[in-house]
Amino acid sequence: MVDTGLVRTIIGIIGNVISLCLFLSPIPTFYRIVKQKAVSDFKPDPYVVTLLNCALWLFYGMPFVHPDSILVITINGIGFVTELAYIFVFLIFSPGSQRLKVFIALVVEVVFFVIVVFVTMYVFSTTKERSLVVGIICIVFNILMYVSPLTVMGIVIKTKSVKYMPFYLSLANFFNGVIWLVYSLLKLDINILIPNGLGTISGALQLILYAAFYKTTRWEDDVDVRPRSEVQVSNV
């Protein structure tokens, strides 16, 4: 008989590896920022949002909120530190006005997170109730994080070009969604299932668009129509 717990652990470890690759994918961008000593027109928004997303999932995985979620804790702990490092680089090399905006956004996130933790721990007494409340909040934030990929997909359809939708990043997003979807099904966790079900669909649509518009892509065209930010979506 197959040990479901062991299979789930193996799937979770694979999910950790794929998610880690997604978290590390913006490194070339930040290498460029450090080298130029300027953020240019790159935006900090995805990293600020992902930081809060990781913090919420990290809290969700705690034993007093949702027991038996160590692999959710590990990857989001790593993701939290990684996003914090990216934001630190932005703060160093951003002009004063943008630095202030990032700082204000971080303060708002800290206040929001503290409120979530306080309400969860002092209003709800069981892990079932806490998992439900924090899980719903995590799902909402994951859905909001899909706005960026949808923007890029819209550009692909408009320009009939996949030049600025990296294939390997889309593929990694798809497999990341699939892995964590399977993980959530092995020991039913609806809060992980919903965002990763959506993530799987989003990743599949990106791959379909890539196949549909690959032949019409003008690779020699240097006109940059990208939103200047990295698209990284790690659902758990």
Secondary structure as UniProt FT lines:
FT   HELIX           4..24
FT   TURN            25..26
FT   HELIX           27..36
FT   TURN            40..41
FT   HELIX           45..60
FT   TURN            63..65
FT   HELIX           70..93
FT   HELIX           96..123
FT   HELIX           127..145
FT   HELIX           147..159
FT   TURN            163..164
FT   HELIX           167..186
FT   TURN            187..188
FT   HELIX           190..213
FT   TURN            215..216
FT   TURN            219..220
//
